[in-house]
Amino acid sequence: MGQEGTGSGTEHKSKEKVIQVIFGCGSIGSAIAKELEGRGLDIVIVDSDEKKVELLKEEDLIAFAGDIRNPDVIDVVKTEGNPEVVFILSSDGKANRKAVTNIKEVLPEAQLAVRAIGPVDKEALKELDVDVILAIPDITARAAMDYLERMKFRRKAKGLTSMLEAIKVRGDGKGKLGIVIHDSPDPDAIASALALQHIARTVGVSADILYRGEIGHHENRAFVNILGIEMRRIEGEDAFKDYDKLALVDAAIPGANNPLPPGSKVNIIIDHHAVNNGKVDADFMDIRTDNGATSTIMMRYLQELDMPADKVLATALLHGIRTDTAGFRRETHTSDFSAAAFLHVTASKDLLDQIETPPMSTEMLNVIGGAIQHKKIKGSYLITNVGNVANRDAIPMAADYLLRLEGITTVVVIGLCEDKICVSGRSKDIRVNIGDAFVHAFGSTGSAGGHATMAAAQLPLGVFSGVKDKDTVMQLAEDAVSRRFLSVMKEGESD
């Protein structure tokens, strides 16, 4: 008999219905009840108004009339199932707190979401250690601000499509947009350009992605090849004559590490980098430094324009966000996490694995080896010279690798790329903004910019261009770059 009784009790418990309970069903309680019911959850409502309870029952809801301060109410509720979450939502703060005390005694495992009536009540609920405090004015204010932000983004997105639709019709009946990205582009720039191309084509405008230089980083080459992204590599200014309007994506200043002539007219600028120097001007401009990647901004455009990203575009944007935030470890904002979560549903995990684990080329390995061999360490700063490199992307990759060394907080890697000195910087020192340091050190000599943790500069050879011995050129360049950079850093420390 005892064994049968135990077995029967266990069987009953495993089949017990899990319910969500609402104490107090005013306007807030009703809204939550509809939301829970819409999600297919079983709910039980307790309210002191008998007429309201009868109306709820007519809507096929399980409802009881009762005083939420009375502990007997909990026993009535338990007859309907096992309460998982109890929402205590009456407009009487004292009654809510009494209900909390009762529930904690009888149902210690239940989670409690309790409405706070004013700041004093909010503090009292904190002392009662409830799981969620629902301060309705605060929630309403946050919801209003979120809605306002969304409306601003939607207005921007509509402005972008209006700009695209205004592209003049050419003689052959087709308008054309040129989407310019920076030299030797990274995944964030490429993915953002791909998203803008998708938006343009959706509104009936042909668009090409334009870049100069080489896609040298082995992971970036894998990214383009695996996803089949088509881009046009250009040389010279004549290529821009084929386009009615020009967009600059993941960059803001024409001629600063991109193929546009300095000072040239740009119609669309979309970027997430802070502009350290130079004039920024465009018919449509959206620079959002509170995003860790331009891909995040483009994903929001797609959302607000109701233009779903397919598997390839979602994969590209997700990889763009992940790389520009260093796997959500560098200058990451809430918007980046939200965008990544949204894209993760559609993106291909298999394609991401292929992109993020490509084999390292022998050239890349040699450059990193040279960077280690020629390193010079001054305190926590490491400066190195990798000599003449065919693959420009090997320089920032070497900087990323060297920043892992113990005791090193800031890395500067210098290389010769055809007719320019290329400099890449990385820092994990919270006192250093290496992007600003590069602008101050090299901005007047060449082009420079970046973030607080990463930066790049391109410097013309100038007086060194006539020197045929590359080793001599690099030694002179290393001395000049090191002197300028360390001088700026010393000035920063003395401020």
DABELVEN-V180449 format. One record per residue. N is the residue number from 1. PHI is phi as a letter, one per 20 degrees, with the letter a starting at -180 (none if undefined). D_FIRST is the distance of its C-alpha to the first C-alpha in whole Angstrom. Layout:
n: {N;N}
phi: {PHI;PHI}
d_first: {D_FIRST;D_FIRST}
This chain:
n: {1;2;3;4;5;6;7;8;9;10;11;12;13;14;15;16;17;18;19;20;21;22;23;24;25;26;27;28;29;30;31;32;33;34;35;36;37;38;39;40;41;42;43;44;45;46;47;48;49;50;51;52;53;54;55;56;57;58;59;60;61;62;63;64;65;66;67;68;69;70;71;72;73;74;75;76;77;78;79;80;81;82;83;84;85;86;87;88;89;90;91;92;93;94;95;96;97;98;99;100;101;102;103;104;105;106;107;108;109;110;111;112;113;114;115;116;117;118;119;120;121;122;123;124;125;126;127;128;129;130;131;132;133;134;135;136;137;138;139;140;141;142;143;144;145;146;147;148;149;150;151;152;153;154;155;156;157;158;159;160;161;162;163;164;165;166;167;168;169;170;171;172;173;174;175;176;177;178;179;180;181;182;183;184;185;186;187;188;189;190;191;192;193;194;195;196;197;198;199;200;201;202;203;204;205;206;207;208;209;210;211;212;213;214;215;216;217;218;219;220;221;222;223;224;225;226;227;228;229;230;231;232;233;234;235;236;237;238;239;240;241;242;243;244;245;246;247;248;249;250;251;252;253;254;255;256;257;258;259;260;261;262;263;264;265;266;267;268;269;270;271;272;273;274;275;276;277;278;279;280;281;282;283;284;285;286;287;288;289;290;291;292;293;294;295;296;297;298;299;300;301;302;303;304;305;306;307;308;309;310;311;312;313;314;315;316;317;318;319;320;321;322;323;324;325;326;327;328;329;330;331;332;333;334;335;336;337;338;339;340;341;342;343;344;345;346;347;348;349;350;351;352;353;354;355;356;357;358;359;360;361;362;363;364;365;366;367;368;369;370;371;372;373;374;375;376;377;378;379;380;381;382;383;384;385;386;387;388;389;390;391;392;393;394;395;396;397;398;399;400;401;402;403;404;405;406;407;408;409;410;411;412;413;414;415;416;417;418;419;420;421;422;423;424;425;426;427;428;429;430;431;432;433;434;435;436;437;438;439;440;441;442;443;444;445;446;447;448;449;450;451;452;453;454;455;456;457;458;459;460;461;462;463;464;465;466;467;468;469;470;471;472;473;474;475;476;477;478;479;480;481;482;483;484;485;486;487;488;489;490;491;492;493;494;495}
phi: {none;f;f;f;f;f;f;f;f;f;f;f;f;f;e;f;f;e;c;d;d;c;e;n;d;f;f;f;f;f;f;f;f;f;f;f;f;f;e;m;e;e;c;c;d;c;b;f;e;f;f;f;f;f;f;f;f;f;e;m;d;e;b;c;e;r;e;f;e;e;f;f;g;f;f;f;f;f;f;e;q;e;f;e;c;d;e;d;c;f;e;d;f;f;f;f;f;f;f;g;g;f;f;f;f;e;c;f;e;f;e;d;d;c;f;e;d;n;f;f;f;f;f;f;f;f;f;f;l;f;f;c;d;e;e;g;g;f;f;f;f;f;f;f;f;f;f;f;f;f;f;f;f;f;f;f;f;f;f;f;f;f;f;f;f;e;g;f;e;f;g;e;n;c;e;b;d;d;d;e;c;f;f;l;f;e;g;f;f;f;f;f;f;f;f;f;f;f;f;f;f;f;e;n;d;f;b;d;e;d;b;c;n;c;e;e;g;g;f;f;f;f;g;f;f;f;e;m;e;e;c;d;e;c;c;n;e;f;f;f;f;f;c;f;c;c;d;d;d;m;a;c;d;g;n;e;m;b;f;f;f;g;n;f;f;c;e;c;c;c;b;c;e;f;e;e;b;n;e;d;b;a;f;c;c;b;d;d;f;e;c;e;b;f;g;f;f;f;f;f;g;f;f;f;e;l;d;g;e;f;g;f;f;f;f;f;f;f;f;f;f;f;f;f;d;l;m;m;d;c;l;e;d;g;f;f;f;f;f;f;f;f;f;g;f;e;f;e;f;f;f;f;f;f;f;e;c;f;f;e;f;f;f;f;f;f;f;f;f;f;f;f;f;e;f;c;d;c;m;e;e;c;c;b;c;d;m;f;c;e;d;g;f;f;f;f;f;f;f;g;f;f;f;f;f;f;n;d;d;b;c;c;d;d;b;d;d;l;d;c;e;d;c;c;c;c;b;d;e;f;e;d;d;f;f;f;f;f;f;f;f;c;f;f;e;b;d;b;r;q;d;f;d;b;b;b;b;c;c;f;f;l;f;e;f;e;e;e;f;f;f;f;g;f;f;f;f;f;f;f;f;f;f;f;f;f;f;f;f;f;f;f;f;e;f}
d_first: {0;4;5;5;6;9;10;10;12;14;15;16;18;20;21;22;26;29;31;35;35;39;40;43;45;48;51;49;45;46;48;45;43;45;45;41;41;43;42;39;36;34;35;35;38;38;42;43;45;44;46;46;42;43;45;43;40;43;43;39;38;35;37;36;39;39;40;39;40;37;34;32;33;31;28;29;30;27;25;27;26;26;30;32;35;37;40;42;45;46;50;49;49;48;45;44;44;42;39;39;38;35;34;34;32;29;30;31;31;32;36;39;42;44;47;50;53;56;56;55;52;51;52;49;47;48;47;43;43;42;42;44;47;49;52;53;57;57;55;57;60;59;58;61;63;61;62;66;65;64;67;69;68;68;72;73;71;73;76;76;75;78;80;79;80;84;85;88;88;90;93;91;88;86;85;84;82;83;80;81;79;80;81;79;76;73;69;69;73;72;69;70;73;71;69;73;74;71;72;75;75;72;75;78;79;80;79;80;78;81;82;84;84;81;77;77;74;72;69;71;72;69;68;71;71;67;67;70;72;76;78;82;83;87;90;93;93;94;90;90;92;90;87;88;86;84;81;80;76;75;78;81;84;86;88;85;84;84;87;88;91;91;92;91;90;86;84;81;79;75;74;72;74;76;80;82;85;87;88;85;86;84;84;80;79;75;75;71;71;68;66;66;67;69;67;64;67;68;64;64;67;65;62;65;67;64;65;62;62;62;60;64;65;61;61;65;64;61;63;66;63;62;65;67;64;64;60;60;61;64;66;62;62;59;61;60;57;56;59;57;54;55;57;54;53;56;57;57;55;56;60;59;58;62;64;62;63;66;68;70;74;76;79;76;75;79;79;76;78;81;80;78;81;83;81;83;81;82;79;76;78;79;82;82;85;83;87;88;85;84;81;81;77;77;78;76;73;75;75;71;70;73;71;68;70;69;71;73;72;75;77;80;80;84;85;88;87;90;93;90;89;85;83;79;77;74;73;69;71;70;74;75;76;77;78;80;82;83;84;87;87;88;88;92;93;90;87;84;81;77;74;73;72;74;77;80;84;86;90;93;95;98;101;99;99;102;101;100;98;95;94;96;95;91;93;95;92;89;92;92;89;87;90;89;86;86;88;86;83;85;87;83;82;85;85}
